[in-house]
Amino acid sequence: MGLGQWSCEQRAPIKNETVSEFVPETGCLSIIVLGASGDLAKKKTFPALFHLYRQGFIQSHDVHIFGYARTKISDNDLRDRIRGYLTPCKGCEHTHEEDVTQFLQLIKYVAGAYDTEEGFRLLDKAISEYELSKNSTEGSSRRLFYLALPPSVYPPVCKMIKSYCMNKSDLGGWTRIVVEKPFGKDLASAEELSAQIGELFDEPQIYRIDHYLGKELVQNLMVLRFANRFFLPLWNRDNISNIQIVFREDFGTEGRGGYFDQYGIIRDIIQNHLLQVLCLVAMEKPVSLKPEHVRDEKVKVLQSVLPIEDSEVVLGQYEGYTDDPTVPDDSNTPTFATMVLRIHNERWEGVPFIIKAGKALNSRKAEIRVQFKDVPGDIYKCQKQGRNEFVIRLQPSEAMYMKLTVKQPGLEMKTAQSELDLSYGQRYQGTIIPEAYERLILDTIRGDQQHFVRRDELKAAWEIFTPLLHRIDRGEMKSLSYKPGSRGPEAADKLAEDVGYVQTHGYIWIPPTL
């Protein structure tokens, strides 16, 4: 091997230490996708179900899938609409067509309105006929309703499910509902929606899905923090200067302008996805991995967040956003936001959490960047090269790396920035990294609510952002213009610098290639 070349080493097989307490259930399973003809169902829900089927997590002998929507189409029409979105599983390309055909045969379609009795009686009849064909004992079957629908129709749909489609009695079976974000637009609307659904279903039946909680690297956060000794003494205000949680997209609203303008980047990304990541970064160790213990600690973090200061918020809107005919010409809706959240507790007092999200920027990525404080007594005079950082790249090119100062090879005593790197594409070759929706739907089937948002957690999240959002809605805070393909408003970088972030110049992490 020549100088400067890299080689790939064959590593030993990875040993699995499973901590799940899941016990398989026996009653037949019906998965009902409401809004089956919509984009979310076609692009996310049905492909996730297909991959679970292909990997054996749901099997044809005990599961059937029902699509429900207003569109009057046949079973085969729905199957044809879905087919093109079912991509091959890694390593199974040679059996893909056969797998798709078998999977699509599990799908039956029922047409009906979302607020009338007739359609839901037909749906219940179809489900019951399937359960009867499997000789399922009444009350032992399982019914999972996935609401791939706008939140405005959640209350009438939940009322119809409760009235006409519930599992008939409790003999080990269950009825569960999965609801998608956005869960309201502010505290009042979220509480109203929660109250309407809460009147019909108990909290253990409700699964508020945030797909960021299903991402592989997000699910790794608790393992990293609480299963590795060397992180335990470092993860606090004594050693950490600041933490950034960043979401960047290199494209704009792309035809979704009218929808996006009702919400903006804070409601769409920060109040849910990035705040959930913050909870996992900042929470204390739970008593156990039981869902309620984990969610209790997340709620404590949210309740410790101080009110957001206007001086620590920068809003932006990319040039050309209002050219979309579905967006008002005078829209102040932010497509970019940087803000500082501060957690008032013993671990994090004084550590700024810099939250960034934006569209039409110069790169696409989502990451957590933990920046440590300067080394005291810098005998190597290398502080200006940059601080130590621990970075968790959530997407794309999933990785985690630790940025260090090291000696440059050679006779001179020179230092340089380098990294210790765990890139998933290189380390876990041949391992299928599941999509977030696959994992979360499987958790729902298994009854594991750890990665779903609890009602009091949702309320605490909205309490943080509602005052700020109302000031923006009233026009009291304006969005700065920025060019598409840029880093966003310059004021955002200035804000991060003002609260303590030190940018490293001359060092760029490059994902390793195989």
C-alpha angles and dihedrals in degrees: 000000000000126000115279094020126124128216133198116235123210107240129207117265114275115252115223118222103187118200097179117124094198115146114198115246123221107208117101115265127228117191112196118194110199112200088032095163094053131099097254092054094046097044102036118007102047094040089052091051090048092054091048088051092047092051092048098249091120118030133201095237094063108024137066127180123217125195119205128186142130094257112103104229136133130252090259093048090057092045090052091050092052099041097081092055096055104097124192119268113242110273094009100083093118093061097036099109092048091047092051093049092050093046094049090054087065091063124091125177129219122185122211147121122278096232106039133085099229099067095046092048088055089048092050090048091053092048092046092050090054092048090049091050088057092051088240116176109243108260096021097083124098126229122192117186115197111196104208087173142108111277090241090075097044095095097052092041092049089048091053092047091049093048102042115009109046124125101267101235140353111264097135096301127109148195118224133176129208117205127191129220143289092079095188131313098259141356096286096048092044091051091048091051092046091050093050093050092038091058089061105035136033118240093254088060095052121083113186102195124214105175092206088071088062096055114115097235093044089053088050093059097085092045091051093048102041105029099050119073098204093061095053099075093038100051100091147072093280092068108017120078099187142336125222124199109191136187118180131174125189094210135064132233092298102200094332094089096116093050094041092049090064091059115019129203096296095056093036100049117356104049091053118015101033095037090054089053090049090054092055092046094048106032126109121245109282122231089247141339092269108129095242093051091052094045092047089061092048091053090052090056093051092048089053095056112111122227111281114254116225089223089062096054128086119186127192142182121197120238110261096028092117091050086083104100090222091059121080113246091234096047115149093186110138119235088181133039137173118184140162120235119194124201116211104212140099096269100046108025107140097010112119117219103209110204117194132179132161149153130224092027131145097266144020118235146117119210148151115229117193109192117197127211124265118279108257115235097023100205092170094054090226103128092107089061090068144273129277111271135184110208127190111194107205096181146041111012094014109226147135122216138173117221111218141173111241138169114268111239112258143065096294123082098238127147130215141176116260137150148235101227135199106180112180096212089059103035098041102041111168092018115122110228104206124229115252094248092054092056095044095048089049089050089052092052089049093047095241110147097177093108096044131087118257121216096249089046090054091049093050091050093052091046088062097051107028097083091050093045092051091052089052092046090052090052094246091127120045131210116238117227119245134178119254109252093031131108090259127255113351088228089070093062089045090053092052090049092048093055094049112276113141114201119218113230122202097020124098124174111230118196108240117248125220 
